[in-house]
Amino acid sequence: MKVTQHLWFEKDMEAAVRFYTSLIGGSSVEWVSTIPADTPSGPAGSVKLAGFTLGDQRYMAIEAGPLDPFNHSFSIIVECETQGEIDRLWEALEDGGSTEQCGWLRDRWGLSWQITPKRLGELMSDPDPAKAKRVTEAMLKMKKFDIAGLEAAAKG
């Protein structure tokens, strides 16, 4: 059995897929094609499909005109080892998009992303509840995560 996430784009699906795969190491576009028959979304050849991987996750995408916009019910979480990785992804995804609290942002296609440091989970699960609380309170004040700020909050 295989599990694949599926993303519906109104337009620019191929550009989005190529952009996403350029950002995440170990990613690739496996294939791009069109549906060779008339569909409710348009005539033969007008609906595009793509199969791709982001890191170790499989995705399929479709470009078939307007349907439901992306929302917070689905997001892609990228766990980063370094501040440099966070900064690079944040800057790239923020271009044409919008930022939100707690490491969330929406890219120019409206897809939600959570760019998080691996260290955040470690600090928030610390056995010292006061330390975990300080880290959580610091995290709640951030848009883009700052690992040094989280570490400082952990130390008190």
N, C-alpha and C positions, 0 to 999 in steps of 0.2 A: 504494500500500500504506500502511496506517495501523497504528500500534502504540499499544495502550492497556493500561495497567496495570489489573489487576482485583483488587478487595479483597472478601473474603467476611466478612461480619459475622454474628455469632450474633443480635444484637439492636441496636437503636438506630442503625441504619445512617444514616437520614436526619439524625439529630442530629449524628452524626460528620461527615458530608459538609458540612452547613451550618456546623459549627464550623471545619473545615479551610479551607473557602473564605473564611470571614470573616478568617482569619489571614494569608493570602498574597495580596498585591496581584495584580491581573489574573486572579483566580480567579472561577469562577462555577459554579452548579449549572445544568446544561443541561436536565435533565429528571428526573422521578421518576415511577415507575409501578409497577404490580403485574402479576404474571403471571396472565392471565385463565383459566388452566386448572389442574387438579389437578397437583401435582408430587410427587416423592418427599419433598419438604420440607414439604408441607402442601396444603390445599385451595386452590382458585382464589381469588385475591386476597390470600393470606397471605404470599406471597413478594414482597418489594419489590426494585426495581432503581433505580439512579440513574446518570446520566452527568454528569460534572463535570470541570472543569479546575482544576489547581493551578498557578498561574503559567503556564508554557507546556507543561505536561504533561497529557495526557488520561488520565482514569481512568473506570472503571465500578465500581460497587459493587452487592453483593447482600446482602440480609438474608434468610437462609434457615435459621436455626437453627444449632445446633452442628455444626462439622465439625472442621477443624484450627485451633488457635489461631495467631495471628500469632506470628512468632519473628524472630530476628536475620537469617534468610536473606533477608528483604526489609525494607528501610528506606527512608524518604524523607529525602533529604539536602537541606537548605536552606542555601544559601551566602549569608551576610549581609555587607553592606558595613560596618555599624556595630555598636558594642557595644549601642546602644539597640535595634536589631533583634533581636540575640541575646537580650537580657534580656526583651523583650516576648514573643517566641515561647517561650522557655524557661519563663517564668512561666505562660503560658496552657496549654502542653502538659503541664507538670508537675502541674497541678491534677487530682488524682485518679489520677495516674500514678506513675511512679518514675524516678529519675535513675540514670545509670550513668557510668562513666569515659569520657573522651575525647569529650565532646559528645553522647553518646547518651542518649536517654530513651525511655520508653514512655508513651504517653498512656493515658487511662482505658479505652480500648477494647483496649489491648495492642499497638497498632501502634508499631513502632520508628521513631524519628526521629533524625537527626544534624543538629544545629544548629551550623554551622561558620562561622567568619569567612573571607571570601575571602583575607584577609591570611595566614592559616595556610598555605595552599598556596604562596603566594609565598615566605614565609619558609623553609618546609621544602625548597623547591627551589633555595635560594640556592647559588651555585657554591662558597661557602666551606663545606666539610664540617663544620668545628667549629661554625659558626653554626647550620647545619641540625640538628646533633646537639643543641645546647643548646635549640633551639626544640622539637624532638621530645621531649626529656626533660621540658621544662616542660609540654608538651601532655599527656603521659602521666600527670601528676599532677593534672590538672584534670578536673572533671565539666563544669560549664558553662564554656565558653571565655571567657577574659579577654584581650582583644586587647592591653591595656597590659602584661600579664604576659608575653605572647608576645614583644612588642617588646623588653621588658627582657631577656628571655633571649637574644634575637638579639644585643643589644648586649654581652652578657656581663657 
